[in-house]
């Protein structure tokens, strides 16, 4: 490995360099920040116990999870991405990185208390099997925090890791969960009309200039908060994703510990 490549790798594996990058550069992570991240944190509130972030990607929520859980499993199909997650969070002794696929998880039955499954379900050819697998590894009363895109969206069935469906309507997603062992507790929509505009701006910038897009292009997403809160709650204003928190059917998780 030459000197320049070695330093690029070292910088990519630094947690604070990675954070600074996301304060300056617009990408898929920054586009989700204005409305989606707040909901994820609210749904994760409380004692998380043993938690798995399935399909963790770059590990956006790993630091938060490590501060609030006894054991954290960062799980992803991409071994290189997991290597960066491990390096960025090397100081967290309760973090374990696991290379796996979402519908064949390497955890024992009822071995987890919380599962985070963000933007993963639409990639699975058999989404019901994926939900049943999450149900298997959760303890009775265990918490699932899930997000999926809302149509219209992209489909790329030729790519093994691509989207197998555009997304889900709320009623469709609720039925999928309830038919496979879960009790839906709460839902929220996110990334509305202005967030979609921000995403298009980032795409156009990269396509035309062949350069990383500046962070201010995604700030337009904060204008979503000016839209009617009641309409947003009902799923109006063109939401790009829906988030659900659900419990595995069974006894309450140790009376919320």
C-alpha positions as CSV (number, residue, x, y, z in Angstrom):
1,X,0.0,0.0,0.0
2,X,1.5,3.3,-1.0
3,X,1.8,6.4,1.3
4,X,-1.2,8.3,-0.1
5,X,-3.5,5.3,0.0
6,X,-2.4,4.4,3.5
7,X,-3.2,7.9,4.7
8,X,-6.6,7.9,2.9
9,X,-7.4,4.6,4.7
10,X,-6.3,6.0,8.1
11,X,-8.4,9.2,7.6
12,X,-11.5,7.1,6.6
13,X,-11.1,5.0,9.8
14,X,-11.0,8.1,12.0
15,X,-14.3,8.7,13.8
16,X,-13.8,12.5,14.0
17,X,-12.6,12.9,10.4
18,X,-15.7,10.9,9.4
19,X,-17.9,13.2,11.5
20,X,-16.3,16.3,10.0
21,X,-16.8,15.0,6.5
22,X,-20.6,14.7,7.2
23,X,-20.6,18.3,8.5
24,X,-19.2,19.5,5.2
25,X,-20.3,17.1,2.4
26,X,-23.8,16.2,1.4
27,X,-24.6,12.5,0.8
28,X,-27.2,9.9,1.5
29,X,-26.6,10.3,5.3
30,X,-26.9,14.1,5.4
31,X,-30.1,14.0,3.4
32,X,-31.8,11.9,6.1
33,X,-30.6,14.1,9.0
34,X,-33.2,16.9,9.0
35,X,-36.3,14.9,9.8
36,X,-35.5,11.2,10.0
37,X,-32.7,11.0,12.6
38,X,-34.7,12.7,15.3
39,X,-37.4,10.0,15.0
40,X,-34.9,7.2,15.2
41,X,-33.5,8.6,18.4
42,X,-37.0,8.9,19.9
43,X,-37.9,5.4,18.9
44,X,-34.7,4.1,20.5
45,X,-35.4,5.8,23.8
46,X,-34.9,3.7,26.9
47,X,-32.7,0.7,27.9
48,X,-31.7,-1.1,24.7
49,X,-30.1,-4.1,26.3
50,X,-28.5,-6.3,23.7
51,X,-29.0,-4.5,20.4
52,X,-28.2,-5.3,16.7
53,X,-28.0,-2.6,14.0
54,X,-28.8,-4.9,11.0
55,X,-27.5,-3.4,7.7
56,X,-25.6,-0.7,9.7
57,X,-23.7,0.6,6.6
58,X,-21.3,3.4,7.8
59,X,-22.5,3.0,11.3
60,X,-24.4,6.3,11.8
61,X,-26.1,5.2,15.0
62,X,-23.3,3.0,16.5
63,X,-21.9,5.5,18.9
64,X,-25.3,6.3,20.2
65,X,-26.1,2.6,20.7
66,X,-22.9,1.9,22.4
67,X,-23.6,4.5,25.0
68,X,-27.1,3.0,25.8
69,X,-26.8,-0.7,25.4
70,X,-25.0,-3.5,27.1
71,X,-23.9,-5.2,23.9
72,X,-24.0,-3.7,20.3
73,X,-23.8,-5.9,17.2
74,X,-23.0,-3.9,14.0
75,X,-24.2,-6.3,11.3
76,X,-23.8,-5.8,7.5
77,X,-23.1,-7.7,4.3
78,X,-20.2,-5.3,3.4
79,X,-17.1,-6.5,5.1
80,X,-15.1,-3.4,4.1
81,X,-17.7,-1.0,5.5
82,X,-17.8,-3.0,8.8
83,X,-14.0,-2.7,9.0
84,X,-14.3,1.1,8.9
85,X,-17.1,0.9,11.6
86,X,-14.9,-1.2,13.8
87,X,-11.9,1.2,13.4
88,X,-14.0,4.4,14.0
89,X,-15.4,2.9,17.2
90,X,-12.4,1.0,18.4
91,X,-12.7,2.5,21.9
92,X,-16.2,1.0,22.5
93,X,-15.6,-2.4,24.2
94,X,-19.3,-3.4,23.9
95,X,-19.2,-3.3,20.1
96,X,-19.0,-6.5,18.0
97,X,-19.0,-6.4,14.2
98,X,-20.7,-9.2,12.3
99,X,-20.6,-9.9,8.6
100,X,-24.0,-11.4,7.7
101,X,-27.1,-11.1,5.6
102,X,-30.4,-9.7,7.1
103,X,-32.5,-12.8,6.5
104,X,-29.9,-15.3,8.1
105,X,-28.8,-13.7,11.3
106,X,-26.1,-15.4,13.4
107,X,-27.9,-14.8,16.7
108,X,-29.6,-17.3,19.0
109,X,-33.4,-17.5,19.4
110,X,-34.6,-14.6,21.6
111,X,-31.0,-13.5,22.1
112,X,-31.5,-9.7,21.5
113,X,-33.6,-7.0,23.1
114,X,-33.5,-4.4,20.3
115,X,-33.0,-4.5,16.5
116,X,-32.5,-1.5,14.3
117,X,-33.4,-2.2,10.7
118,X,-33.1,1.0,8.6
119,X,-33.6,0.9,4.8
120,X,-32.9,-2.8,4.6
121,X,-36.3,-4.5,4.0
122,X,-36.7,-3.2,0.5
123,X,-33.4,-5.0,-0.5
124,X,-34.7,-8.4,0.5
125,X,-36.2,-10.7,-2.1
126,X,-38.3,-12.3,0.6
127,X,-39.2,-9.5,3.0
128,X,-41.5,-11.7,5.1
129,X,-38.7,-14.1,5.8
130,X,-36.5,-11.2,6.8
131,X,-39.1,-10.0,9.4
132,X,-39.6,-13.5,10.7
133,X,-35.8,-13.8,11.2
134,X,-35.7,-10.5,13.2
135,X,-38.7,-11.9,15.2
136,X,-36.8,-15.1,15.9
137,X,-33.7,-13.3,17.4
138,X,-35.7,-10.9,19.5
139,X,-36.8,-11.8,23.0
140,X,-40.6,-11.6,23.7
141,X,-41.4,-8.0,24.0
142,X,-38.2,-7.0,22.3
143,X,-38.2,-3.7,20.2
144,X,-37.8,-3.3,16.5
145,X,-37.1,0.1,15.0
146,X,-37.6,-0.1,11.2
147,X,-37.5,2.3,8.3
148,X,-38.4,1.8,4.7
149,X,-38.8,4.0,1.6
150,X,-42.3,5.2,0.5
151,X,-43.1,4.9,-3.2
152,X,-42.3,6.3,-5.7
153,X,-38.7,5.0,-5.5
154,X,-36.1,3.0,-7.3
155,X,-36.0,-0.7,-8.2
156,X,-32.8,-2.5,-9.3
157,X,-33.6,-6.2,-9.3
158,X,-30.5,-7.1,-11.4
159,X,-28.2,-5.9,-8.6
160,X,-28.0,-8.5,-5.8
161,X,-27.9,-5.6,-3.3
162,X,-30.3,-3.3,-5.1
163,X,-33.9,-2.4,-4.2
164,X,-36.3,-5.3,-4.9
165,X,-39.3,-3.0,-4.5
166,X,-40.0,0.7,-4.5
167,X,-41.0,0.8,-0.9
168,X,-44.1,0.3,1.2
169,X,-47.3,2.0,2.0
170,X,-48.0,2.3,5.7
171,X,-50.9,-0.2,5.8
172,X,-48.8,-2.7,3.8
173,X,-45.9,-2.5,6.2
174,X,-48.1,-2.8,9.3
175,X,-49.7,-5.9,7.9
176,X,-46.3,-7.4,7.1
177,X,-45.2,-6.9,10.7
178,X,-48.4,-8.0,12.3
179,X,-48.5,-11.2,10.2
180,X,-45.0,-12.2,11.2
181,X,-44.9,-11.9,15.0
182,X,-45.0,-8.1,15.8
183,X,-47.3,-5.6,17.5
184,X,-46.9,-2.2,15.9
185,X,-46.7,0.6,18.4
186,X,-46.0,3.8,16.6
187,X,-45.2,5.2,13.2
188,X,-43.9,8.5,11.7
189,X,-43.2,9.7,8.2
190,X,-40.0,11.6,7.3
191,X,-38.1,13.3,4.5
192,X,-40.9,15.3,2.9
193,X,-41.2,17.5,-0.1
194,X,-38.2,19.7,0.6
195,X,-36.0,16.8,1.6
196,X,-36.8,15.3,-1.9
197,X,-35.8,18.6,-3.4
198,X,-32.5,18.5,-1.5
199,X,-31.8,15.0,-2.7
200,X,-32.3,16.1,-6.3
201,X,-30.0,19.1,-5.8
202,X,-27.2,16.8,-4.5
203,X,-27.7,14.4,-7.4
204,X,-27.6,17.2,-10.0
205,X,-24.5,18.7,-8.4
206,X,-22.6,15.5,-8.5
207,X,-23.7,14.7,-12.0
208,X,-22.8,18.1,-13.5
209,X,-19.7,19.1,-11.5
210,X,-18.3,15.6,-10.7
211,X,-17.5,16.9,-7.2
212,X,-18.8,16.1,-3.7
213,X,-21.9,18.2,-3.0
214,X,-21.6,20.9,-0.2
215,X,-23.7,20.3,2.9
216,X,-25.8,23.4,2.5
217,X,-27.7,21.7,-0.4
218,X,-29.4,19.4,2.2
219,X,-30.3,22.2,4.5
220,X,-33.4,22.8,2.4
221,X,-34.7,19.6,4.1
222,X,-35.2,21.6,7.3
223,X,-38.0,23.5,5.5
224,X,-40.1,20.3,5.9
225,X,-40.8,21.6,9.4
226,X,-42.7,24.5,7.9
227,X,-45.2,22.1,6.3
228,X,-48.4,21.3,8.1
229,X,-47.6,18.9,11.1
230,X,-51.1,17.3,10.7
231,X,-50.6,16.6,7.0
232,X,-47.1,15.2,7.7
233,X,-48.5,13.0,10.4
234,X,-51.0,11.5,8.0
235,X,-48.3,10.9,5.3
236,X,-49.0,13.9,3.1
237,X,-46.3,16.2,1.7
238,X,-44.6,13.4,-0.3
239,X,-42.7,11.6,2.4
240,X,-39.7,9.6,1.3
241,X,-39.7,7.1,4.2
242,X,-41.8,5.8,7.0
243,X,-40.5,4.6,10.4
244,X,-42.2,2.1,12.7
245,X,-41.4,0.9,16.2
246,X,-42.9,-2.5,17.1
247,X,-42.6,-5.1,19.8
248,X,-42.3,-8.8,19.4
249,X,-45.6,-10.4,20.5
250,X,-45.2,-11.9,23.9
251,X,-44.6,-10.7,27.5
252,X,-43.5,-7.2,28.1
253,X,-39.8,-6.9,28.1
254,X,-39.1,-7.3,31.8
255,X,-41.5,-4.6,32.6
256,X,-39.4,-2.2,30.5
257,X,-36.5,-3.2,32.7
